[in-house]
């Protein structure tokens, strides 16, 4: 079964609370953490996928930069 985080404000379950708390409850991350310190905003699986995407993005930028240095384009 997929791991989900329960929103402490409404009880709905999500993989990622960041957008939900902003759109449904009008709270920034900072405001949310003041009210609910230590509550995670995303599941470990979501965090892992985000990390992998960030790594791939950084690799792509590095390759583009290398190409720019070599060709000037």
N, C-alpha and C positions, 0 to 999 in steps of 0.2 A: 504494500500500500504506500502511496505517495505521502511524503511528509509535508504537512501544511502548518502555518502559523495562524493562531486564532487572534483576530483583532480584539484587543481588550475593550474597545469602545462599542462595537456592535455585535461581536461574536461570530462574524463570518470568517471563513478560512481561506488563506491565500498562501502562495509561494513567496510573494513579494508584497510587503505592506507599504512601501514608500509612496507609490502613486495613489493607492487606496486612501491612506490617511490624508493626503493632500486634497484629493478630489471629493471624497465622501465626507470628510470631517473638517476640512479646511485648516489642517495643522501642518506646520513645517516639521522637518525631522527634529529640530531643536526643541520645539514646543512639545512634540510627542515624547521625547526622552525626558523632559522635565516632569511630565505627568506619569510616565511609565519607565523609570530608569531600568536599564538592563534588558528590556524587552527587545528581542531581535526583530529586525525589519525584513529579513529574508531567510530562507531555509539554507542549510549547508549545501544542498545540491545546486540551488540557484547561485550561491556564492562561487562554487566551483566552476560552473558554466561561465559566469561573468569573468572570472580570472583567466580561463582559457581564451575567451574572446579578446580580452585585453592583451594577452601575450601574443596572439596571432596578429592583432592590430599593430603592436609594437614591432613585430618582425617585418610586417609589410612596409611600415614607415622606414625602417632601417634599410630595407632593400631599395626603396625609392630614393633614399638619401645617397646610398652608395652609387646608384645609377646616375644621380645628378652630379656627384663629384667626378665621376669618370667622364660623362658626356657633356656636362654643363647644361643639360636639359631637364 
